[in-house]
Amino acid sequence: MNKKYTLGIIGVRGYVGRELLALLANHRDIQVDWVSSRQLEGSPLSDLLGKDQSFKFSGLSAEHHYRQVTIENLTAEMVAKQNTDIIVLALPNGLAEPFVKALEDAAKSLLVIDLSADYRFTDDWIYSVPELLNLEKLSLHTVSGPIKISNPGCYATAMQIALAPLVKHIQGRVNCFGISGYSGAGTTPSANNDPDKLKDNILPYGLIEHLHEKEVSYQLNMPISFSPHVAEFFRGISMTVQLELTESWTLDSIQKHFKCFYANDVGIKVTDSIPNIQQVINSNNCLVGGFKLSEDGKRLSFVSCLDNLLKGAASQALQNINLVLDNRKST
């Protein structure tokens, strides 16, 4: 019988925490022991999930699966005393540090995974787009205390999956134009998730030095220009990429190169036609394709699409958790 790893989520009020709970409902190796939210302390978790009819798994409603779980309000010190194997930090940017320090000092947990941007530029954390991760980083992680994984941003995931196969063949600055559903703006009311402002509209924002622009530039060690926009649909990202190649390519060679690069990654699908958001919502897939080349074969444009709440956040986090657990089984 497989060992059940215990898991706790800090910051369950947001969309990503709820998506992750839906994914964990039938996980054979993980048991959700507790969830924490300062704003929702004392509320039944089933009430939170039951408000959204999209949270269904194996024919059972969220109310049924998590009917015995009550949302707590745990401090960093309280979390560190829980002896929980896996801690998921689903907090807004800037709030993770007290929990991380307490968990490092306690050295009781196997894994801490942060969904915010707080540790995406920190070398002692493992930054992981799972399909791009060198698994030796997990095998060589022998420091005392928990393994620490920084989960990439949603836009940043779409950009990196698009660009990774070509990193050695790009010259100059890459231009990325992204459109996200308004769930990417979170649950706190703002102009970017206001139905009245979004109706029949698209809103540009953060047009220079957006956090995900810095993230991709740092991780791929190349200059990126990123223009984010939000539209009135709820979930999904469409990312149009334009770049200059160091040498001339043919369309056939580009397509073969991408398909070879991602041949072993079932969740990344390379398509001849232009991918769209309807093809990826509610899935862990990222579609890359619609390649177009200039006449000289040196200017390339194509599209990367994914679900910002799943492959851009929750299901990618679960992929990273599974990588750690699988690596633990094999050692």
N, C-alpha and C positions, 0 to 999 in steps of 0.2 A: 504493500500500500504506500503511495507516494506521501512524503511529508507535506503537510500544509504549512505554507509560509504565511505569517500574519502580516496584515497591511493596514496602515492608517493614512487618512487623507486630511491635511490641514488646508482649509479654504474650500469647503465643499459647496459653498453658495454659488460659485460661478459656473458657467456653461461647461468648462473643461472637466472640472471635478465630477459633474453629473454624467458627462459622457464616459469618463473612466469607470465610474461605478457600474454603468450599464455593461461595459465590456468585461468587467471583473465578475459579473454575476454568476457565470458558469465556468470560471477558470478552475481547472482541476487541481492546481497547485497552490492557489492563493485563497485565503479567507480574509474578508474585510472585518477587522475587529472593532474599529471605531472610526468616526469621522468628526471633524471639528470645524466650527464656525462661530465666531464671536457674535454675529448678528442673529443667528438662528438657534442659539443655545436652548436646549430643552424641547425642540420640535422633533416629532418623528421624522426620520429620514424618508419614509414612504410618502409623507405629505409633500415634501419638496419634489421628489421625483414624480409623484402622481399628477402634478400640475402640467406635466409635459407628456403628451400621449406618444411622443416618439421613443420614449424609454420602454421598450418591450424586449424581452429575451425569452426564447424557447416557448412562446405562447403564454408566459406568465407576466403579469404586470409588475412594475417596480414596487407597487404597494405590497404585493405578496412576497416578493423576494427579500426585501429589506424591512419587513413589517416589525421586526423586533429591535431595530437599531434606532437609538435616540441620538440626535446631534449634541455633541458636547462643546465646551469652550475650554480648550486645553492650552495652558501656557507652555513656553519652551521647556521649562523644568519638568512639568507634568508629562509632556511627550517623551522626554528622555528617560523617565522612570517606567514607561510602559513595557519595555522589553519587546517592542514590535520589530519584526524582521525588516519590513520595507516601509519607509516613510515617504509619502508624496507631498511635496510642498506646492500647492496650487494657489499661491498667494499673489497679490499684485506686486509689481516690481518694488524692490526696496525693503521688503518685510521679512525676508528669509533668514537674515544673519543670526538673530538670537536663537532660532531653532537649530540652525546648523552648528553653532558653537556648542550648544547644550548636547547635541547628539554626538559631536566629535569628542567632547569630554567624557560622556558616558560610555562610548565605544561598545554599545550593546547591539546596535542594529547592523544588519548586513548591508543595506543599501539605503541611500538618501537620493531621491531624484527631484530636482527642482524644475518646475515648469515656467518660472519667471526668467527674466534676462539677467538676474543678479550675478550669475557665475559663468556666463557664456564667454567671458574674456579672461578667465582665471585658469592658469596652467595646471594647477593641482586638481582640477575637476576634469572628468572625461566628458567632452562635448561629443554628442553622438547623433548624427543622422545614421540609423542602423546600417543601411546599405553602403555607406561610405566609411564606416568605422573599421579601423585596423584592430582586429580582435586581440592582437598581442597586448593592447592597452589594458584589457581586462585581465589577461593571464599574468601580466607583470605587476598588477596592482596589489602590492604586498604590504602597504603601509597599515599601521594599526588604525582601528576605527572603521567606519563604514565606507564602502565604495560610494563615490559621489559622482552622479551623472547630471549634467546640465542638458535639458531637453531643448532642442532648437526652436526658434520662432517659426510661425506658420509661413509667413512670406519668405523667410530665410530658407526654409526647407524647400519650397517650390523653386527658388533661385538656385540653390546648391545642387539639387538633383538635375536641374537643367544644365548647369555649367560644368559640373565635375568631369564629365567625359572629355571636355575640350580645354581644360585648364592650361595644358602645355602648348596649345595651338592658338591662343588668343593674344592679340596685340591691342594695346590701348585700353580705354575704359569701356566697360560693358554697360549698356542701357537696359533697364528692366522697368516695365510698366505693369503695375499690378492692380487688380480690382478684387476686393473682398466683400463677402456678405457682412451685414452689420453685426453679426454675432462676434466678429473680431474686435468690436469696440467694447465688449464686455457687458455686464449687467448694470453698471452704474450709469444713470442717465447722462447723455451728452448729445452734442449736435450730430455725432457720427452714428448714433443709434435711435435718433428721434424720427418716428414714422412720418411726421409732417414735413420735416426737412428732406427726407429721403424720397418721398413720393415723386415718381417720375423724374428722378434726379440721380446724379452721381457727384460725390463730394471729394475733391482732391484735398490732401492734407499731408503734413510732414514732408514737403517736397525736396528738402535739402537735409542731408545728414540724419535721415531717419535711423532709428536704432537698428532696424534689420539691414539697412544699407551698411552700417558699420560692422554688424555681425558677419555678414557674408564677406566683406572686404577683408576682415581679420582672419576668418577661417580659411578662405581660399587664397589669401595673400595676393590679392589683385584688386584694382580699383573698380568699384561698382557705382553706378548712378541708378537710384531707385525712386520711382514716383508712385506712391500708394494712393488708392482711391477706395471709397466705400460706396456701395449701391444698395438698393432697397430689398434685395433678396437676403435670406437669413444666413446661409452657410455656403462655403466654397470660395476658392481663389482661382483666378485666371491670371497668369503671368506671361506677358509677351516680352521676349528677349531679343535684343539686336546686338551684334558684335562683329568685330573685324578679325579675320583669321590671318595667321602668319603666312599661309601658303594657300594656293587654290585647291578647292575640293570639288568633287562632283556630288550631286544630290544622292546618288546611290552609295557613294563612299561614306557620306555623313550618316545616312540611315543605318548602314551596316555597322559603322563604328559605335553608334548608340546602342543598337541591339546586342552587339557583342559585349559592351561594357556592362549592361544590365541583364545579361543572359541568365544569371542565377538568382535574380531578384523578382520573385513572383508578383510583388506589389507595384513594381514600376513597369509600365507598359509603354513601349515605343510605337507610335502610330504614324501612318503615312498621312492621314488627314489631320486637320486642325482639331485638337481636343477641346471639349467644352465642359462647363461646370456640371451640367445635368448628368454627365457620364461618371462623375466621381463622388457626388454627394452621398453621404451615408456609407462610404466605403473607405478602406485603408489604401486604396490605389492612388498612385500619381501617374497621370498620363502626360507623356512628352512627345511632341510631334508637330506636324504641319510645317516641316522644314522648307524654307525658301532661300535660294541663293541668288546673288547678283550675277550678272553675265560673266564677270571675271572669276567667279567662284570663291571670292574672298570676303564677301559680306553675307552674313547669315542671320535669318530671323526665324523664330519658332516659338511655340507656346508650351507652358507647363501648367497643369491643372491638378488641384487636390482639394479635399475637404479640410478647411482650416481647423475645425474642431476635432477631427480624427487624425488623418495623416499629418496634419499641421500641429497636432497637440496630443490628444488623449491616446489614440491608438499607437502613435509613435512612442509615447511614454511606455505603453505596455510592451511594445517591441523591445525597448531598452531593458525593461525589467526582465523579460524572458531571456534576453541575451545573458544577463547576469546569472539567472537561475540555471540556464543550460550550461554555462561555463562552470558553475559550481558543481553540477552533476558530473562533468567530464574530468574534474581534477581530483 
